Amino acid sequence: MRARSLLGIAAQAEGIRLKWLLGQQARFGLLLAGGAFFVLPALALFHVAAWLWLERHSDGMQATLLLAAADLSVMAALLLVALRRTNDPVADQARDLRRQSLAAIGRPATLLDALQTLPWQRPAMRLGAMLLGRVKGSRARR
């Protein structure tokens, strides 16, 4: 019975973590799409206006280089913001709980509990569970 409850806890913890991760990815995608929709026309108009203003105060090549340098600076700043990861403490705790539950299942006593609680269809698997019980019993006597 203990193995089933540990598996249930691990499954619930993984569900919480995956739900948070899916929400983060969906939010990121929506914000990225919305930003692209509004920024592209505004950026085109800004480039035309900036280039015309820069060309009035310098030659065309300098205006183009200054505009390209500004574009690269903005791109670098946006990439740094987009690549920043946020950690949710609830998702981190859920991941740790899942790991602990699955680690506890791997222990011999818990593995034996899990094998004995499963409905057995094949005689070979039933025999394996019985042998595991004998091995556990002989180790306990030592």
WOMO-V668140 format. One record per backbone hydrogen bond with DSSP energy under -1.0 kcal/mol. CO is the residue of the C=O (numbers start at 1). NH is the residue of the N-H. If there is no record, write none. Layout:
<<CO,NH> <CO,NH>>
This chain:
<<1,5> <2,6> <3,7> <4,8> <5,9> <6,10> <7,11> <8,12> <9,13> <10,14> <11,15> <12,16> <13,17> <14,18> <15,19> <16,20> <17,21> <18,22> <19,23> <20,24> <21,25> <22,26> <23,27> <24,28> <25,29> <26,30> <27,31> <28,32> <29,33> <30,34> <31,35> <32,36> <33,37> <34,38> <35,39> <36,40> <38,42> <39,43> <40,44> <41,45> <42,46> <43,47> <44,48> <45,49> <46,50> <47,51> <48,52> <49,53> <50,54> <51,55> <52,56> <54,58> <59,63> <60,64> <61,65> <62,66> <63,67> <64,68> <65,69> <66,70> <67,71> <68,72> <69,73> <70,74> <71,75> <72,76> <73,77> <74,78> <75,79> <76,80> <77,81> <78,82> <79,83> <88,92> <89,93> <90,94> <91,95> <92,96> <93,97> <94,98> <95,99> <96,100> <97,101> <98,102> <99,103> <100,104> <101,105> <102,106> <107,111> <108,112> <109,113> <110,114> <111,115> <112,116> <113,117> <114,118> <122,126> <123,127> <124,128> <125,129> <126,130> <127,131> <128,132> <129,133> <130,134> <131,135> <132,136> <133,137> <134,138> <135,139> <136,140> <137,141>>
